[in-house]
Each structure stands twice: as C-alpha cells, then as structure tokens.
C-alpha cells in the first residue's frame, strides 16, 4: 500500500537539539542519512542535502512530531513548497527488534509513511495554533488553581478551632475570598501570623487564577465561534471548551480523509477481536485521548439533558444494552456527526493553514 506518486521518502527522527534524516526508496531501503542542528541553518542544510541526494525526483518528508520537536523543520520545509506529512510516534512502540538509534528511527518514520496510503497532513497554524496555546494556558491555570485549593483545604483542616469553624462551612466559591480578606490579630504569635498570611496568599492566588481562567475561556469561545460559527448553539451538550479540543484534533478540512479515520483518531471506533466462532469487539483505547474525553463529555451531557438521546437510551436499554454500551454508541455517532459537520465548514487551505502547511 504505497502512494502512487511517491518515489523517494525522507524520514526524520526529531529531537530538541538535532534532527536525523534518512532518504529511502519506495521499499523503505535507506539510500542516505544526515544529522543537522535544530537551527535555521540546519534546516536549510537538510533541505539542500535532500535536494542533492534526490536530484530532480520529488520527495515526501515524513516527520515525527510536526507539532513538537519537528515543528520548526516542518514550517521551513512547507515554506519551501515541500510535501510534509505527520508521523505518529506512538506507532513505533513495540517495533524495535531491529534496534534503537536516530538513523534507525528515521528509516522507521519513512516506512511508517510507506505503509499507510493516506497519511495525515500537518495540523494547521493560524487560529488553530492560537487556540492550542490558549487551551494549554488554561489547562495550566486550572491545574494551579486545583492545587492551590487542595493546599488551602489542608491548611484549614489543621487550623485552630475558631478559624477552622469560620472557614470550612463556606462554599467552594466563597472560601478563597474569605481567606484573602483575613486579618491577623496584632498580638498574634508567629504560628498564627504565618497561618493567616499563608491563607490570605492562597485565597488571593485562587481568585487571580479564577479571573485568569475566565478571561482565557472567553477568548477561547471567541476563536471557536469564528472557526465553527453556530456549532455551540446548535449542538446539544456541546460547549466551547469541548468544541475547542475537537477543532484542535480535527484541524482543517482534508487533514483526516474520512469519518472512519476520525473515529479511529477519537478512539470511538470499536476494535474487532473476532476469531474462529466468536464475533465481537472491544473498547478502543487508542487515538487522541483528549478528543475522546471531549466526545465523552458531550455524550454525557446529551444523555442527561437531551430528550432525543434519552429516548434513544430507553430503546437500547429495552434491547438489552448496558449504559456503557449505549454511551459508546452515542460517542461513535457524535464522532461521525461532528466530522461531517466540520468538513462542511468554509476552511480553504489558505485560511486553515495560515501560509505554513502547504502539504
């Protein structure tokens, strides 16, 4: 299963300081190798090396981590009009009987492309990249706020009785503000003074992080509405944050070539485990787990509040299905439905790729 117009493939094993490339033919046999530094000069050196080795024969670049260590190289190659495809690192797990080295991994990346006739394109830059940065920033802020709340709760548990009774009966939203407004008595001893100051700092930290999270979510919602107008309002159970994660994984029209491929990417397509006289499937634990989580949240919301989904659940229960099996069916339907709707969005390659990905 080889793409018809491919004659040479450059597999690239990417790292933080160096990239190693292997030029391979359509049978996966290495013809030449090169290691360069992860600098603009190194990217230019690798492109020149590939051109000299391949001559006039067009090549396809199979790059690991096009949104991580390989992003700089991928952007450079795309700006030069080269065809760049994304190779999933996780596919290499358990395939290292031939050894482990940068050149071996580079050849393995080329073979990974040759084994799949429809590889994924690079994910888009532009608004999608801005959305990714905002989601990373928000996730970090949420984690910091969660950690601060846990520390605040532990300090309240061990606080003196009077202070503990004053704070632990407050709601989750009121407690940080109450702690931020604490005033230490002037004649307090050192342990009491340190405790009051620590509670005040933690309370203010939580308030600041909460305000920051609200600002980030507002900005995320605005970008989501620009990228997928009306979807949050039209789709029951779908919020801006869930749609943001779905957009990050989907990226742009044409990157994923079918709804079945999107089902595998989201981990919602069941995996066949039939053998002999048995005919069954098991839960798919592969794919993009953040995308799977977003679909799980949407499915759970629909199962609770969407009348049509509730009616569907009753019918399937009557057929002997468990709630877990029903949820899997709903998630698979959502993956199919949302893929088709996203594919109808007006995202031309120029708009989607923001002048970076020209694959």
N, C-alpha and C positions, 0 to 999 in steps of 0.2 A: 504494500500500500504506500506508494510514493507519489508525491505531487508531480504531475506530468511535466511541467516546465522547469523542474529543478535539475541542475546538472552538478552543482557544487554547493556544499553547505559549510559554513564556518560556525562551529560550536564554540561557545565562550563560557568558561568557568570563571565566575566573578568573585572577587574578594574586595576588602576595604582598601588595600594598598596596591594590589596587582590584579590584572586580568590575564588569563591564559586562553589562547585561541587555537583551534585545530581545524585545518582545512581538510574536508573529507569529500569523497566522491559519493555517488548515489547508493553505493553498497556499504557506506559507513567506514571505508578504509581511509586512515589518515594519510594525507599527502604532505602536509607541512604543519609546523607548530610555531607559536610565537607567544612570548610573555612581555607585557608592557606595564608601565606605571599608570595609575588611575589619575592622569592629568590630561589636559587638552592636548599636549604634545604627544602623550602616549596614545590617545585615541587616534590622532592623525597618523601616528606611526603604524598602528594596527590596520587602519584603512588602507594605507599605502602598501603595506606588506600583502594584504589580501589581493589588492589590485595587481601587484606584480606577480603573485603566485598564480592567480586565476586568469590573467590576461583579459581578453575581451569576453570571457564566459561570465554570465551573470551569476551572482551568488546570493544565497539566503543566509542571514545571520540568525542563528538560534541562540538566544542569550538567556542565561539564567538570571532571575531577579531583575526584570526590567523596571520594577518599581522600587528597587532597593539598591544593592551594590552596583547593579548594571544599568541604573537609570542614566548616569552621565554618558556612558558609551552609547546607549540606545538613542538618546537625544541627538548625539553627534552624528551617528550613522543615519538617522532619519532625516536630519537636516541636509545630509549629502545625497539624499534620494535613494538610500539603500533599503532593501526589504528586511524588516526586523520582526521576528516572531518571538513569543514568550514561551519559555520552557519552565515547567513546574518542577521545583527542586524535590518536592515530596515523592515524585515518581521514581527517584533514584534509590530510595530506601530499600534495602534488601537486594540490590542488584550489583554488589561489589565483589563478586567472586573473582573478577579479573584484577582486583587491586584498587587502591585509592591513591590518586595523585591529581594534581591540577591538569596535566595533559590528558590523563585517562578520563577525568570528569568532563573535559572539553569535548572529547570524542563522544562520550556518552550523551552529551547535550545534542550533538549533531544527529546521533542515531535516534534520539527521542523524537526529533522533528521528522526524520525519515519514516518512523514507524506510525505516524499519525498524519493522514492526508489533509486534515483540516485543523491546523494548529491555531491557537488563539492569537489574535493580534495584541499588540501592546495596548495597555489601558491608556485612556486619554489624559491629556493635561488640561490646561484651561480651567473652567469652572469645576470640573470633576476633581482636579488636584486641590483647588481651594477648599472644596467640600471635604476632602480627605484630611487636610490639615486641621480644619475646624473640628472634625469628629475626633481626631487624635487629641487635640487640645481639650475638648470637652470630656473625653474619657479620663484623661489625666486629672482634670479638676474634680470630676465625680469621685475618682479613687481617693484623692487627697481629702475631700470633704467626708467621705465614708470613714477614712482612717481617723480624722480629727474627731468625728462623732463618737467613735469607739473609745478613743482616749478620754474624751470628755465624760462619757458614761462611767468609765472605770474610776476616774478621779472622784466623781460624785458618790460612787458606792463606798469609797473609803474616806469620805469627808466626815467631819464632826456631825453629830446627830442633827443639830439645829439647821445647819447649812444643807445637809443631805435631804431633810424633810422639806426644805424650802424649794429644792430644785427638782427632785426626782418625780414629783407629781405633775410637772409641766409637760405639755405636749412636745412632740419632736420638733415642731417648728418654733415654739416659744422658748424652749430651753436655751439655745445658743444666745438669743437676745438678752435673756435674763442674766446669763453668765457674763456677757460683755458689759453689762451695766453694774456689775458687782463693785462695791466699795469696801475696801478693807478698813476695819477699825484702826484708829491711830495708835492705840495701845496694844495692838496685837503682837504676839510673839512671832519669831521667824517662821516656823512651820505654817502658821495661819496666814501670814502675809504672803509667803510663796504660793500657797494653795490658791488664795484669792487671785493673785496676779496670773497664775497659770490658767485658771478657769476663765478669766477675762480675756486672755490672749486667744485661747482655743475658741471661745464663743465668737470673738470678732473675726477670727480666721474662717470659721464656718460661714458667718454672714457674708464675708467678702467672696468666698468661693461660691456661695449660692447665687450672689448677684452676678458673678462672672459666668456661671453656668447658664443663667437666664439670658444673658447677652449673647453667648455663643449659640444657644438654641434658637434665638430669634434670627441670628444671621444664617444659621443652617436652614431654617424654614424658608427664608427669603430665596436662597440659592435653589433649594428643592423646588419651589414654586416656579422659578424661572426655567429649570431644566425639565420639569414634568408638570405643566400647568393643569390645575384642576384635579390631579390624582388623589391628593389627600382628602379633598372634599367629596369626591365621587366614590372612593373605595371604602366600604365599611371596615372598621378595625385597623385601617392603615394610618399611622401617624407620620409626622415629618421625619423623626429620627429613624424609624424603620425604613421609610422610603429612601432616606439618605444612604443607608447601608446597602439597600438593593441597587441604587444607582451606582454606588462605588463598585460593586461587583459586576454589574452589567456593563458599565462604562459608556458604550455608544452602540448604535445600531450597526450590525455587521460584525462586531467582535466575536459574538457567540452565534454560530451558524444555524442553530435550531433550538426549539423549545426542549427537545430531549437532551441536548447538550447542557442547556441551562438547568434542567432537572438534575443532571449529574453534578454540575457545579454547585448547586444548592444542597446537595445531599438528600433530595426528596425523592429521587427515582429509586425504587426498590431494586435490590441486588438479587439476581436469580441464584438459588443454591439447589437446583434440581439435580437429581442423579437417580438413574435406574427407574424405579416405580414412583419415586417421590416427585412432586411438582410444587415447589414453594419458593418463597422469597424471604430475605432477611432485611433488617433495617440497614440503610446506607449510612455509614459513619464517616464517609469520605467527603471531599468537596470543601467549599468555603463555609466554615462553621459559623462565622459571623452572619453570613447571608442566611444560613439555616436558622439561626437564632431570630433574625428579623422576621422570617416567614412564620416561625413558631409563635411569636408574639401576635402577629396579625391573625393567625388561625385561632389562638386562644381568645382574642377579643371577639372574633366573629362567633365562636361557639358560645360565648356568654351573652352577647347583645344583638346579634343579627338574626332576625326571625327566620329567614330562609335557611340559614345554616343550622339553626336549632331544629327546624323541621326536617332537614336532611339527616341530622344526627338521630332523630327519633326513628326515621325509616331504616337507617342502617342498624340501629340497636335491635329493631324488630327482625332484622335479617341475621342476628347473632353476632354482630361485630362489637368488639370492645371499644371503650372510649379512646384508647391509644391507637387502635387501628383506624378509627374514624378520623382522628387528628392527622394521622399520616396521609390519609386520602385527601383531606382538606388542604394540607400543605402541598401535596403534589398538584392539586387543582390550582392553587394560588400561584405556584411557580409557572405553570402553563399559561394561566390567565395574565399574569403581570408581564411575562416575557412578550406575549403577543401585543399587549398594550404599549409597552415600552418600545417595541420595534416599530410602532406606528408614529412615534414622536418625530418631529422635524429636526433631526440631528444630522445634518450633512457632514461628510468627513472633515471639511474645513472647520466647521463650527465645533464639532466634537473633539477634534484632535488639537485644536488651537495652534496649528502650524508646527507641531512637534512630531507626531506619529504619522508617517506617510506610507505605512505598510499597506 
